[in-house]
Amino acid sequence: MIGRKNWLFNQTPRGANASALLYSLVQTAVANNLEPFDYLKYLLTALPKLGRHYKPEALDQFLPWNLTEKIKPLK
């Protein structure tokens, strides 16, 4: 279970939100049978290339079920 003790070390609500976002991304990758580290690495390198002005539909390409060819599956 994610949560409970993980939230203990968040110093601020903003920090808790950041932690929750990362936990959510990791669990979404796991639920879609992707290596979480590789998924996060891909997101952190590819998302900045979108620039500041993009259409919301552009984010669809980063959903885990659209990346099965680019990211290795869980072992």
PQR file with spaces between the fields and no chain letter, atoms N, CA, C, O and H, PARSE charges and radii, in Angstrom:
ATOM       1  N    MET     1       0.838   -1.171    0.000 -0.4000 1.5000
ATOM       2  CA   MET     1       0.000    0.000    0.000 -0.0000 2.0000
ATOM       3  C    MET     1       0.891    1.245    0.000  0.5500 1.7000
ATOM       4  O    MET     1       1.846    1.354    0.769 -0.5500 1.4000
ATOM       5  N    ILE     2       0.552    2.158   -0.870 -0.4000 1.5000
ATOM       6  CA   ILE     2       1.320    3.402   -0.940 -0.0000 2.0000
ATOM       7  C    ILE     2       0.608    4.431   -0.064  0.5500 1.7000
ATOM       8  O    ILE     2      -0.621    4.478   -0.010 -0.5500 1.4000
ATOM       9  H    ILE     2      -0.224    2.070   -1.495  0.4000 1.0000
ATOM      10  N    GLY     3       1.383    5.227    0.599 -0.4000 1.5000
ATOM      11  CA   GLY     3       0.798    6.252    1.451 -0.0000 2.0000
ATOM      12  C    GLY     3       1.273    6.082    2.872  0.5500 1.7000
ATOM      13  O    GLY     3       2.440    5.776    3.118 -0.5500 1.4000
ATOM      14  H    GLY     3       2.381    5.189    0.555  0.4000 1.0000
ATOM      15  N    ARG     4       0.405    6.272    3.765 -0.4000 1.5000
ATOM      16  CA   ARG     4       0.631    6.139    5.186 -0.0000 2.0000
ATOM      17  C    ARG     4       2.011    6.618    5.617  0.5500 1.7000
ATOM      18  O    ARG     4       2.204    7.815    5.828 -0.5500 1.4000
ATOM      19  H    ARG     4      -0.542    6.520    3.565  0.4000 1.0000
ATOM      20  N    LYS     5       2.971    5.716    5.753 -0.4000 1.5000
ATOM      21  CA   LYS     5       4.300    6.105    6.228 -0.0000 2.0000
ATOM      22  C    LYS     5       5.074    6.932    5.203  0.5500 1.7000
ATOM      23  O    LYS     5       5.984    7.676    5.573 -0.5500 1.4000
ATOM      24  H    LYS     5       2.815    4.743    5.582  0.4000 1.0000
ATOM      25  N    ASN     6       4.731    6.814    3.937 -0.4000 1.5000
ATOM      26  CA   ASN     6       5.421    7.608    2.919 -0.0000 2.0000
ATOM      27  C    ASN     6       5.148    9.096    3.089  0.5500 1.7000
ATOM      28  O    ASN     6       5.996    9.920    2.746 -0.5500 1.4000
ATOM      29  H    ASN     6       3.992    6.211    3.637  0.4000 1.0000
ATOM      30  N    TRP     7       3.999    9.448    3.605 -0.4000 1.5000
ATOM      31  CA   TRP     7       3.634   10.856    3.759 -0.0000 2.0000
ATOM      32  C    TRP     7       4.275   11.469    5.001  0.5500 1.7000
ATOM      33  O    TRP     7       4.288   12.691    5.148 -0.5500 1.4000
ATOM      34  H    TRP     7       3.310    8.779    3.885  0.4000 1.0000
ATOM      35  N    LEU     8       4.796   10.653    5.876 -0.4000 1.5000
ATOM      36  CA   LEU     8       5.356   11.111    7.140 -0.0000 2.0000
ATOM      37  C    LEU     8       6.451   12.167    6.951  0.5500 1.7000
ATOM      38  O    LEU     8       6.583   13.073    7.774 -0.5500 1.4000
ATOM      39  H    LEU     8       4.785    9.660    5.757  0.4000 1.0000
ATOM      40  N    PHE     9       7.225   12.057    5.884 -0.4000 1.5000
ATOM      41  CA   PHE     9       8.382   12.929    5.713 -0.0000 2.0000
ATOM      42  C    PHE     9       8.135   14.117    4.788  0.5500 1.7000
ATOM      43  O    PHE     9       9.070   14.846    4.454 -0.5500 1.4000
ATOM      44  H    PHE     9       7.117   11.321    5.216  0.4000 1.0000
ATOM      45  N    ASN    10       6.906   14.315    4.377 -0.4000 1.5000
ATOM      46  CA   ASN    10       6.585   15.496    3.591 -0.0000 2.0000
ATOM      47  C    ASN    10       6.486   16.689    4.536  0.5500 1.7000
ATOM      48  O    ASN    10       5.733   16.678    5.510 -0.5500 1.4000
ATOM      49  H    ASN    10       6.147   13.723    4.648  0.4000 1.0000
ATOM      50  N    GLN    11       7.254   17.696    4.225 -0.4000 1.5000
ATOM      51  CA   GLN    11       7.304   18.866    5.102 -0.0000 2.0000
ATOM      52  C    GLN    11       6.182   19.868    4.834  0.5500 1.7000
ATOM      53  O    GLN    11       5.794   20.625    5.724 -0.5500 1.4000
ATOM      54  H    GLN    11       7.866   17.705    3.434  0.4000 1.0000
ATOM      55  N    THR    12       5.670   19.870    3.620 -0.4000 1.5000
ATOM      56  CA   THR    12       4.640   20.834    3.242 -0.0000 2.0000
ATOM      57  C    THR    12       3.574   20.145    2.398  0.5500 1.7000
ATOM      58  O    THR    12       3.807   19.063    1.859 -0.5500 1.4000
ATOM      59  H    THR    12       5.985   19.256    2.897  0.4000 1.0000
ATOM      60  N    PRO    13       2.407   20.771    2.283 -0.5600 1.5000
ATOM      61  CA   PRO    13       1.383   20.218    1.379  0.2800 2.0000
ATOM      62  C    PRO    13       1.871   20.135   -0.069  0.5500 1.7000
ATOM      63  O    PRO    13       1.526   19.203   -0.796 -0.5500 1.4000
ATOM      64  N    ARG    14       2.661   21.103   -0.471 -0.4000 1.5000
ATOM      65  CA   ARG    14       3.197   21.081   -1.840 -0.0000 2.0000
ATOM      66  C    ARG    14       4.122   19.876   -2.043  0.5500 1.7000
ATOM      67  O    ARG    14       4.098   19.241   -3.097 -0.5500 1.4000
ATOM      68  H    ARG    14       2.941   21.860    0.119  0.4000 1.0000
ATOM      69  N    GLY    15       4.933   19.569   -1.030 -0.4000 1.5000
ATOM      70  CA   GLY    15       5.797   18.393   -1.090 -0.0000 2.0000
ATOM      71  C    GLY    15       4.986   17.108   -1.136  0.5500 1.7000
ATOM      72  O    GLY    15       5.347   16.161   -1.835 -0.5500 1.4000
ATOM      73  H    GLY    15       4.952   20.085   -0.174  0.4000 1.0000
ATOM      74  N    ALA    16       3.888   17.079   -0.387 -0.4000 1.5000
ATOM      75  CA   ALA    16       3.010   15.908   -0.401 -0.0000 2.0000
ATOM      76  C    ALA    16       2.377   15.727   -1.773  0.5500 1.7000
ATOM      77  O    ALA    16       2.233   14.599   -2.244 -0.5500 1.4000
ATOM      78  H    ALA    16       3.595   17.848    0.181  0.4000 1.0000
ATOM      79  N    ASN    17       2.001   16.817   -2.414 -0.4000 1.5000
ATOM      80  CA   ASN    17       1.430   16.738   -3.765 -0.0000 2.0000
ATOM      81  C    ASN    17       2.455   16.217   -4.765  0.5500 1.7000
ATOM      82  O    ASN    17       2.126   15.415   -5.639 -0.5500 1.4000
ATOM      83  H    ASN    17       2.118   17.733   -2.032  0.4000 1.0000
ATOM      84  N    ALA    18       3.693   16.675   -4.635 -0.4000 1.5000
ATOM      85  CA   ALA    18       4.754   16.208   -5.533 -0.0000 2.0000
ATOM      86  C    ALA    18       5.000   14.715   -5.335  0.5500 1.7000
ATOM      87  O    ALA    18       5.168   13.977   -6.305 -0.5500 1.4000
ATOM      88  H    ALA    18       3.961   17.326   -3.926  0.4000 1.0000
ATOM      89  N    SER    19       5.020   14.274   -4.089 -0.4000 1.5000
ATOM      90  CA   SER    19       5.201   12.846   -3.807 -0.0000 2.0000
ATOM      91  C    SER    19       4.051   12.030   -4.377  0.5500 1.7000
ATOM      92  O    SER    19       4.272   10.985   -4.989 -0.5500 1.4000
ATOM      93  H    SER    19       4.884   14.873   -3.300  0.4000 1.0000
ATOM      94  N    ALA    20       2.836   12.497   -4.182 -0.4000 1.5000
ATOM      95  CA   ALA    20       1.657   11.783   -4.682 -0.0000 2.0000
ATOM      96  C    ALA    20       1.699   11.675   -6.203  0.5500 1.7000
ATOM      97  O    ALA    20       1.335   10.640   -6.761 -0.5500 1.4000
ATOM      98  H    ALA    20       2.656   13.346   -3.685  0.4000 1.0000
ATOM      99  N    LEU    21       2.135   12.727   -6.869 -0.4000 1.5000
ATOM     100  CA   LEU    21       2.243   12.708   -8.330 -0.0000 2.0000
ATOM     101  C    LEU    21       3.241   11.641   -8.786  0.5500 1.7000
ATOM     102  O    LEU    21       2.963   10.877   -9.710 -0.5500 1.4000
ATOM     103  H    LEU    21       2.430   13.568   -6.415  0.4000 1.0000
ATOM     104  N    LEU    22       4.401   11.596   -8.134 -0.4000 1.5000
ATOM     105  CA   LEU    22       5.412   10.609   -8.509 -0.0000 2.0000
ATOM     106  C    LEU    22       4.953    9.184   -8.211  0.5500 1.7000
ATOM     107  O    LEU    22       5.159    8.281   -9.022 -0.5500 1.4000
ATOM     108  H    LEU    22       4.627   12.217   -7.384  0.4000 1.0000
ATOM     109  N    TYR    23       4.332    8.982   -7.054 -0.4000 1.5000
ATOM     110  CA   TYR    23       3.804    7.644   -6.726 -0.0000 2.0000
ATOM     111  C    TYR    23       2.762    7.225   -7.749  0.5500 1.7000
ATOM     112  O    TYR    23       2.708    6.061   -8.147 -0.5500 1.4000
ATOM     113  H    TYR    23       4.165    9.716   -6.395  0.4000 1.0000
ATOM     114  N    SER    24       1.945    8.160   -8.170 -0.4000 1.5000
ATOM     115  CA   SER    24       0.911    7.863   -9.151 -0.0000 2.0000
ATOM     116  C    SER    24       1.529    7.468  -10.490  0.5500 1.7000
ATOM     117  O    SER    24       1.072    6.517  -11.125 -0.5500 1.4000
ATOM     118  H    SER    24       1.989    9.106   -7.847  0.4000 1.0000
ATOM     119  N    LEU    25       2.552    8.182  -10.921 -0.4000 1.5000
ATOM     120  CA   LEU    25       3.230    7.846  -12.180 -0.0000 2.0000
ATOM     121  C    LEU    25       3.880    6.470  -12.111  0.5500 1.7000
ATOM     122  O    LEU    25       3.799    5.690  -13.060 -0.5500 1.4000
ATOM     123  H    LEU    25       2.923    8.955  -10.405  0.4000 1.0000
ATOM     124  N    VAL    26       4.516    6.178  -10.998 -0.4000 1.5000
ATOM     125  CA   VAL    26       5.176    4.879  -10.833 -0.0000 2.0000
ATOM     126  C    VAL    26       4.141    3.758  -10.866  0.5500 1.7000
ATOM     127  O    VAL    26       4.336    2.757  -11.556 -0.5500 1.4000
ATOM     128  H    VAL    26       4.581    6.812  -10.226  0.4000 1.0000
ATOM     129  N    GLN    27       3.053    3.912  -10.135 -0.4000 1.5000
ATOM     130  CA   GLN    27       2.043    2.857  -10.085 -0.0000 2.0000
ATOM     131  C    GLN    27       1.309    2.715  -11.416  0.5500 1.7000
ATOM     132  O    GLN    27       0.877    1.616  -11.763 -0.5500 1.4000
ATOM     133  H    GLN    27       2.894    4.724   -9.574  0.4000 1.0000
ATOM     134  N    THR    28       1.161    3.795  -12.158 -0.4000 1.5000
ATOM     135  CA   THR    28       0.548    3.708  -13.486 -0.0000 2.0000
ATOM     136  C    THR    28       1.454    2.912  -14.423  0.5500 1.7000
ATOM     137  O    THR    28       0.974    2.108  -15.223 -0.5500 1.4000
ATOM     138  H    THR    28       1.512    4.688  -11.876  0.4000 1.0000
ATOM     139  N    ALA    29       2.761    3.136  -14.322 -0.4000 1.5000
ATOM     140  CA   ALA    29       3.698    2.355  -15.136 -0.0000 2.0000
ATOM     141  C    ALA    29       3.618    0.878  -14.770  0.5500 1.7000
ATOM     142  O    ALA    29       3.549    0.024  -15.654 -0.5500 1.4000
ATOM     143  H    ALA    29       3.150    3.789  -13.673  0.4000 1.0000
ATOM     144  N    VAL    30       3.626    0.572  -13.482 -0.4000 1.5000
ATOM     145  CA   VAL    30       3.549   -0.817  -13.029 -0.0000 2.0000
ATOM     146  C    VAL    30       2.250   -1.460  -13.494  0.5500 1.7000
ATOM     147  O    VAL    30       2.255   -2.599  -13.961 -0.5500 1.4000
ATOM     148  H    VAL    30       3.682    1.266  -12.764  0.4000 1.0000
ATOM     149  N    ALA    31       1.146   -0.747  -13.371 -0.4000 1.5000
ATOM     150  CA   ALA    31      -0.155   -1.283  -13.787 -0.0000 2.0000
ATOM     151  C    ALA    31      -0.197   -1.572  -15.285  0.5500 1.7000
ATOM     152  O    ALA    31      -0.991   -2.394  -15.743 -0.5500 1.4000
ATOM     153  H    ALA    31       1.141    0.178  -12.991  0.4000 1.0000
ATOM     154  N    ASN    32       0.658   -0.896  -16.042 -0.4000 1.5000
ATOM     155  CA   ASN    32       0.707   -1.111  -17.488 -0.0000 2.0000
ATOM     156  C    ASN    32       1.926   -1.921  -17.903  0.5500 1.7000
ATOM     157  O    ASN    32       2.319   -1.925  -19.069 -0.5500 1.4000
ATOM     158  H    ASN    32       1.304   -0.229  -15.671  0.4000 1.0000
ATOM     159  N    ASN    33       2.523   -2.614  -16.920 -0.4000 1.5000
ATOM     160  CA   ASN    33       3.630   -3.529  -17.157 -0.0000 2.0000
ATOM     161  C    ASN    33       4.861   -2.860  -17.765  0.5500 1.7000
ATOM     162  O    ASN    33       5.526   -3.443  -18.622 -0.5500 1.4000
ATOM     163  H    ASN    33       2.203   -2.611  -15.972  0.4000 1.0000
ATOM     164  N    LEU    34       5.166   -1.640  -17.324 -0.4000 1.5000
ATOM     165  CA   LEU    34       6.364   -0.928  -17.772 -0.0000 2.0000
ATOM     166  C    LEU    34       7.322   -0.752  -16.599  0.5500 1.7000
ATOM     167  O    LEU    34       6.895   -0.651  -15.449 -0.5500 1.4000
ATOM     168  H    LEU    34       4.627   -1.167  -16.627  0.4000 1.0000
ATOM     169  N    GLU    35       8.607   -0.717  -16.897 -0.4000 1.5000
ATOM     170  CA   GLU    35       9.609   -0.425  -15.878 -0.0000 2.0000
ATOM     171  C    GLU    35       9.418    1.026  -15.422  0.5500 1.7000
ATOM     172  O    GLU    35       9.543    1.938  -16.239 -0.5500 1.4000
ATOM     173  H    GLU    35       8.953   -0.799  -17.831  0.4000 1.0000
ATOM     174  N    PRO    36       9.120    1.261  -14.149 -0.5600 1.5000
ATOM     175  CA   PRO    36       8.867    2.625  -13.675  0.2800 2.0000
ATOM     176  C    PRO    36      10.030    3.588  -13.909  0.5500 1.7000
ATOM     177  O    PRO    36       9.816    4.731  -14.314 -0.5500 1.4000
ATOM     178  N    PHE    37      11.270    3.128  -13.656 -0.4000 1.5000
ATOM     179  CA   PHE    37      12.417    4.009  -13.851 -0.0000 2.0000
ATOM     180  C    PHE    37      12.520    4.453  -15.306  0.5500 1.7000
ATOM     181  O    PHE    37      12.741    5.631  -15.587 -0.5500 1.4000
ATOM     182  H    PHE    37      11.443    2.200  -13.327  0.4000 1.0000
ATOM     183  N    ASP    38      12.360    3.518  -16.218 -0.4000 1.5000
ATOM     184  CA   ASP    38      12.452    3.845  -17.642 -0.0000 2.0000
ATOM     185  C    ASP    38      11.321    4.773  -18.073  0.5500 1.7000
ATOM     186  O    ASP    38      11.521    5.666  -18.896 -0.5500 1.4000
ATOM     187  H    ASP    38      12.181    2.561  -15.990  0.4000 1.0000
ATOM     188  N    TYR    39      10.133    4.558  -17.512 -0.4000 1.5000
ATOM     189  CA   TYR    39       8.985    5.417  -17.832 -0.0000 2.0000
ATOM     190  C    TYR    39       9.242    6.846  -17.348  0.5500 1.7000
ATOM     191  O    TYR    39       9.024    7.804  -18.090 -0.5500 1.4000
ATOM     192  H    TYR    39       9.970    3.833  -16.843  0.4000 1.0000
ATOM     193  N    LEU    40       9.703    6.987  -16.111 -0.4000 1.5000
ATOM     194  CA   LEU    40       9.990    8.327  -15.586 -0.0000 2.0000
ATOM     195  C    LEU    40      11.117    8.998  -16.364  0.5500 1.7000
ATOM     196  O    LEU    40      11.050   10.188  -16.669 -0.5500 1.4000
ATOM     197  H    LEU    40       9.880    6.209  -15.508  0.4000 1.0000
ATOM     198  N    LYS    41      12.150    8.228  -16.679 -0.4000 1.5000
ATOM     199  CA   LYS    41      13.269    8.782  -17.452 -0.0000 2.0000
ATOM     200  C    LYS    41      12.785    9.270  -18.816  0.5500 1.7000
ATOM     201  O    LYS    41      13.170   10.346  -19.274 -0.5500 1.4000
ATOM     202  H    LYS    41      12.205    7.261  -16.431  0.4000 1.0000
ATOM     203  N    TYR    42      11.945    8.475  -19.452 -0.4000 1.5000
ATOM     204  CA   TYR    42      11.401    8.866  -20.755 -0.0000 2.0000
ATOM     205  C    TYR    42      10.580   10.151  -20.625  0.5500 1.7000
ATOM     206  O    TYR    42      10.742   11.078  -21.418 -0.5500 1.4000
ATOM     207  H    TYR    42      11.632    7.601  -19.079  0.4000 1.0000
ATOM     208  N    LEU    43       9.701   10.201  -19.627 -0.4000 1.5000
ATOM     209  CA   LEU    43       8.869   11.395  -19.444 -0.0000 2.0000
ATOM     210  C    LEU    43       9.717   12.639  -19.192  0.5500 1.7000
ATOM     211  O    LEU    43       9.464   13.703  -19.757 -0.5500 1.4000
ATOM     212  H    LEU    43       9.569    9.448  -18.983  0.4000 1.0000
ATOM     213  N    LEU    44      10.721   12.490  -18.340 -0.4000 1.5000
ATOM     214  CA   LEU    44      11.537   13.652  -17.970 -0.0000 2.0000
ATOM     215  C    LEU    44      12.446   14.132  -19.096  0.5500 1.7000
ATOM     216  O    LEU    44      12.926   15.265  -19.056 -0.5500 1.4000
ATOM     217  H    LEU    44      10.926   11.625  -17.881  0.4000 1.0000
ATOM     218  N    THR    45      12.686   13.303  -20.081 -0.4000 1.5000
ATOM     219  CA   THR    45      13.482   13.757  -21.226 -0.0000 2.0000
ATOM     220  C    THR    45      12.600   14.198  -22.398  0.5500 1.7000
ATOM     221  O    THR    45      12.966   15.110  -23.139 -0.5500 1.4000
ATOM     222  H    THR    45      12.296   12.383  -20.113  0.4000 1.0000
ATOM     223  N    ALA    46      11.454   13.562  -22.565 -0.4000 1.5000
ATOM     224  CA   ALA    46      10.611   13.865  -23.726 -0.0000 2.0000
ATOM     225  C    ALA    46       9.639   15.031  -23.485  0.5500 1.7000
ATOM     226  O    ALA    46       9.400   15.828  -24.392 -0.5500 1.4000
ATOM     227  H    ALA    46      11.157   12.821  -21.963  0.4000 1.0000
ATOM     228  N    LEU    47       9.090   15.134  -22.295 -0.4000 1.5000
ATOM     229  CA   LEU    47       8.103   16.195  -22.043 -0.0000 2.0000
ATOM     230  C    LEU    47       8.654   17.609  -22.233  0.5500 1.7000
ATOM     231  O    LEU    47       7.948   18.452  -22.786 -0.5500 1.4000
ATOM     232  H    LEU    47       9.284   14.487  -21.558  0.4000 1.0000
ATOM     233  N    PRO    48       9.877   17.907  -21.802 -0.5600 1.5000
ATOM     234  CA   PRO    48      10.393   19.260  -22.026  0.2800 2.0000
ATOM     235  C    PRO    48      10.497   19.646  -23.505  0.5500 1.7000
ATOM     236  O    PRO    48      10.485   20.830  -23.842 -0.5500 1.4000
ATOM     237  N    LYS    49      10.598   18.657  -24.374 -0.4000 1.5000
ATOM     238  CA   LYS    49      10.703   18.938  -25.805 -0.0000 2.0000
ATOM     239  C    LYS    49       9.390   19.437  -26.401  0.5500 1.7000
ATOM     240  O    LYS    49       9.370   19.948  -27.521 -0.5500 1.4000
ATOM     241  H    LYS    49      10.608   17.695  -24.100  0.4000 1.0000
ATOM     242  N    LEU    50       8.294   19.291  -25.658 -0.4000 1.5000
ATOM     243  CA   LEU    50       6.997   19.787  -26.141 -0.0000 2.0000
ATOM     244  C    LEU    50       6.964   21.317  -26.210  0.5500 1.7000
ATOM     245  O    LEU    50       6.240   21.901  -27.016 -0.5500 1.4000
ATOM     246  H    LEU    50       8.310   18.876  -24.748  0.4000 1.0000
ATOM     247  N    GLY    51       7.751   21.941  -25.361 -0.4000 1.5000
ATOM     248  CA   GLY    51       7.721   23.397  -25.307 -0.0000 2.0000
ATOM     249  C    GLY    51       6.610   23.877  -24.378  0.5500 1.7000
ATOM     250  O    GLY    51       5.966   23.082  -23.693 -0.5500 1.4000
ATOM     251  H    GLY    51       8.339   21.466  -24.706  0.4000 1.0000
ATOM     252  N    ARG    52       6.405   25.160  -24.370 -0.4000 1.5000
ATOM     253  CA   ARG    52       5.441   25.744  -23.436 -0.0000 2.0000
ATOM     254  C    ARG    52       4.026   25.754  -23.981  0.5500 1.7000
ATOM     255  O    ARG    52       3.072   25.705  -23.205 -0.5500 1.4000
ATOM     256  H    ARG    52       6.928   25.805  -24.926  0.4000 1.0000
ATOM     257  N    HIS    53       3.868   25.816  -25.274 -0.4000 1.5000
ATOM     258  CA   HIS    53       2.538   25.933  -25.873 -0.0000 2.0000
ATOM     259  C    HIS    53       2.230   24.680  -26.678  0.5500 1.7000
ATOM     260  O    HIS    53       2.720   24.502  -27.793 -0.5500 1.4000
ATOM     261  H    HIS    53       4.644   25.856  -25.904  0.4000 1.0000
ATOM     262  N    TYR    54       1.425   23.833  -26.104 -0.4000 1.5000
ATOM     263  CA   TYR    54       1.052   22.595  -26.785 -0.0000 2.0000
ATOM     264  C    TYR    54      -0.424   22.326  -26.536  0.5500 1.7000
ATOM     265  O    TYR    54      -1.015   22.829  -25.580 -0.5500 1.4000
ATOM     266  H    TYR    54       1.027   23.977  -25.198  0.4000 1.0000
ATOM     267  N    LYS    55      -0.992   21.537  -27.399 -0.4000 1.5000
ATOM     268  CA   LYS    55      -2.388   21.159  -27.236 -0.0000 2.0000
ATOM     269  C    LYS    55      -2.464   19.993  -26.251  0.5500 1.7000
ATOM     270  O    LYS    55      -1.573   19.143  -26.238 -0.5500 1.4000
ATOM     271  H    LYS    55      -0.512   21.129  -28.175  0.4000 1.0000
ATOM     272  N    PRO    56      -3.509   19.939  -25.429 -0.5600 1.5000
ATOM     273  CA   PRO    56      -3.633   18.838  -24.463  0.2800 2.0000
ATOM     274  C    PRO    56      -3.553   17.456  -25.109  0.5500 1.7000
ATOM     275  O    PRO    56      -3.079   16.507  -24.484 -0.5500 1.4000
ATOM     276  N    GLU    57      -4.013   17.338  -26.355 -0.4000 1.5000
ATOM     277  CA   GLU    57      -3.965   16.042  -27.042 -0.0000 2.0000
ATOM     278  C    GLU    57      -2.527   15.555  -27.240  0.5500 1.7000
ATOM     279  O    GLU    57      -2.289   14.358  -27.407 -0.5500 1.4000
ATOM     280  H    GLU    57      -4.398   18.109  -26.862  0.4000 1.0000
ATOM     281  N    ALA    58      -1.583   16.478  -27.221 -0.4000 1.5000
ATOM     282  CA   ALA    58      -0.179   16.105  -27.408 -0.0000 2.0000
ATOM     283  C    ALA    58       0.319   15.208  -26.273  0.5500 1.7000
ATOM     284  O    ALA    58       1.294   14.477  -26.443 -0.5500 1.4000
ATOM     285  H    ALA    58      -1.777   17.450  -27.085  0.4000 1.0000
ATOM     286  N    LEU    59      -0.342   15.261  -25.127 -0.4000 1.5000
ATOM     287  CA   LEU    59       0.076   14.448  -23.989 -0.0000 2.0000
ATOM     288  C    LEU    59      -0.312   12.980  -24.142  0.5500 1.7000
ATOM     289  O    LEU    59       0.225   12.122  -23.442 -0.5500 1.4000
ATOM     290  H    LEU    59      -1.134   15.855  -24.988  0.4000 1.0000
ATOM     291  N    ASP    60      -1.235   12.687  -25.047 -0.4000 1.5000
ATOM     292  CA   ASP    60      -1.666   11.301  -25.259 -0.0000 2.0000
ATOM     293  C    ASP    60      -0.503   10.384  -25.605  0.5500 1.7000
ATOM     294  O    ASP    60      -0.503    9.211  -25.232 -0.5500 1.4000
ATOM     295  H    ASP    60      -1.671   13.384  -25.616  0.4000 1.0000
ATOM     296  N    GLN    61       0.476   10.905  -26.306 -0.4000 1.5000
ATOM     297  CA   GLN    61       1.620   10.074  -26.713 -0.0000 2.0000
ATOM     298  C    GLN    61       2.459    9.614  -25.526  0.5500 1.7000
ATOM     299  O    GLN    61       3.265    8.694  -25.662 -0.5500 1.4000
ATOM     300  H    GLN    61       0.476   11.858  -26.609  0.4000 1.0000
ATOM     301  N    PHE    62       2.280   10.240  -24.362 -0.4000 1.5000
ATOM     302  CA   PHE    62       3.062    9.904  -23.181 -0.0000 2.0000
ATOM     303  C    PHE    62       2.332    8.969  -22.220  0.5500 1.7000
ATOM     304  O    PHE    62       2.880    8.592  -21.185 -0.5500 1.4000
ATOM     305  H    PHE    62       1.625   10.987  -24.252  0.4000 1.0000
ATOM     306  N    LEU    63       1.107    8.595  -22.554 -0.4000 1.5000
ATOM     307  CA   LEU    63       0.373    7.658  -21.710 -0.0000 2.0000
ATOM     308  C    LEU    63       1.015    6.285  -21.821  0.5500 1.7000
ATOM     309  O    LEU    63       1.432    5.886  -22.908 -0.5500 1.4000
ATOM     310  H    LEU    63       0.661    8.901  -23.396  0.4000 1.0000
ATOM     311  N    PRO    64       1.101    5.563  -20.724 -0.5600 1.5000
ATOM     312  CA   PRO    64       1.855    4.306  -20.732  0.2800 2.0000
ATOM     313  C    PRO    64       1.374    3.289  -21.759  0.5500 1.7000
ATOM     314  O    PRO    64       2.191    2.556  -22.316 -0.5500 1.4000
ATOM     315  N    TRP    65       0.098    3.226  -22.020 -0.4000 1.5000
ATOM     316  CA   TRP    65      -0.404    2.253  -22.998 -0.0000 2.0000
ATOM     317  C    TRP    65      -0.041    2.640  -24.425  0.5500 1.7000
ATOM     318  O    TRP    65      -0.229    1.839  -25.340 -0.5500 1.4000
ATOM     319  H    TRP    65      -0.565    3.822  -21.567  0.4000 1.0000
ATOM     320  N    ASN    66       0.469    3.840  -24.636 -0.4000 1.5000
ATOM     321  CA   ASN    66       0.941    4.252  -25.953 -0.0000 2.0000
ATOM     322  C    ASN    66       2.458    4.125  -26.088  0.5500 1.7000
ATOM     323  O    ASN    66       3.015    4.462  -27.133 -0.5500 1.4000
ATOM     324  H    ASN    66       0.621    4.491  -23.892  0.4000 1.0000
ATOM     325  N    LEU    67       3.124    3.647  -25.053 -0.4000 1.5000
ATOM     326  CA   LEU    67       4.592    3.594  -25.042 -0.0000 2.0000
ATOM     327  C    LEU    67       5.151    2.185  -24.938  0.5500 1.7000
ATOM     328  O    LEU    67       6.339    2.020  -24.662 -0.5500 1.4000
ATOM     329  H    LEU    67       2.671    3.373  -24.205  0.4000 1.0000
ATOM     330  N    THR    68       4.349    1.187  -25.147 -0.4000 1.5000
ATOM     331  CA   THR    68       4.813   -0.181  -24.941 -0.0000 2.0000
ATOM     332  C    THR    68       5.971   -0.549  -25.859  0.5500 1.7000
ATOM     333  O    THR    68       6.748   -1.444  -25.527 -0.5500 1.4000
ATOM     334  H    THR    68       3.384    1.320  -25.372  0.4000 1.0000
ATOM     335  N    GLU    69       6.106    0.109  -26.992 -0.4000 1.5000
ATOM     336  CA   GLU    69       7.212   -0.175  -27.917 -0.0000 2.0000
ATOM     337  C    GLU    69       8.495    0.560  -27.523  0.5500 1.7000
ATOM     338  O    GLU    69       9.589    0.136  -27.896 -0.5500 1.4000
ATOM     339  H    GLU    69       5.474    0.836  -27.262  0.4000 1.0000
ATOM     340  N    LYS    70       8.369    1.652  -26.777 -0.4000 1.5000
ATOM     341  CA   LYS    70       9.529    2.487  -26.453 -0.0000 2.0000
ATOM     342  C    LYS    70      10.148    2.167  -25.095  0.5500 1.7000
ATOM     343  O    LYS    70      11.316    2.477  -24.862 -0.5500 1.4000
ATOM     344  H    LYS    70       7.480    1.997  -26.474  0.4000 1.0000
ATOM     345  N    ILE    71       9.386    1.556  -24.204 -0.4000 1.5000
ATOM     346  CA   ILE    71       9.857    1.303  -22.843 -0.0000 2.0000
ATOM     347  C    ILE    71       9.775   -0.190  -22.559  0.5500 1.7000
ATOM     348  O    ILE    71       8.779   -0.844  -22.870 -0.5500 1.4000
ATOM     349  H    ILE    71       8.437    1.304  -24.393  0.4000 1.0000
ATOM     350  N    LYS    72      10.846   -0.719  -21.958 -0.4000 1.5000
ATOM     351  CA   LYS    72      10.857   -2.160  -21.724 -0.0000 2.0000
ATOM     352  C    LYS    72       9.842   -2.556  -20.649  0.5500 1.7000
ATOM     353  O    LYS    72       9.550   -1.782  -19.738 -0.5500 1.4000
ATOM     354  H    LYS    72      11.654   -0.187  -21.705  0.4000 1.0000
ATOM     355  N    PRO    73       9.316   -3.765  -20.773 -0.5600 1.5000
ATOM     356  CA   PRO    73       8.317   -4.240  -19.810  0.2800 2.0000
ATOM     357  C    PRO    73       8.950   -4.618  -18.477  0.5500 1.7000
ATOM     358  O    PRO    73      10.162   -4.812  -18.377 -0.5500 1.4000
ATOM     359  N    LEU    74       8.111   -4.717  -17.466 -0.4000 1.5000
ATOM     360  CA   LEU    74       8.565   -5.177  -16.153 -0.0000 2.0000
ATOM     361  C    LEU    74       9.121   -6.586  -16.256  0.5500 1.7000
ATOM     362  O    LEU    74       8.686   -7.380  -17.091 -0.5500 1.4000
ATOM     363  H    LEU    74       7.127   -4.560  -17.546  0.4000 1.0000
ATOM     364  N    LYS    75      10.067   -6.881  -15.415 -0.4000 1.5000
ATOM     365  CA   LYS    75      10.645   -8.237  -15.396 -0.0000 2.0000
ATOM     366  C    LYS    75       9.851   -9.117  -14.470  0.5500 1.7000
ATOM     367  O    LYS    75      10.172  -10.295  -14.312 -0.5500 1.4000
ATOM     368  H    LYS    75      10.420   -6.236  -14.737  0.4000 1.0000
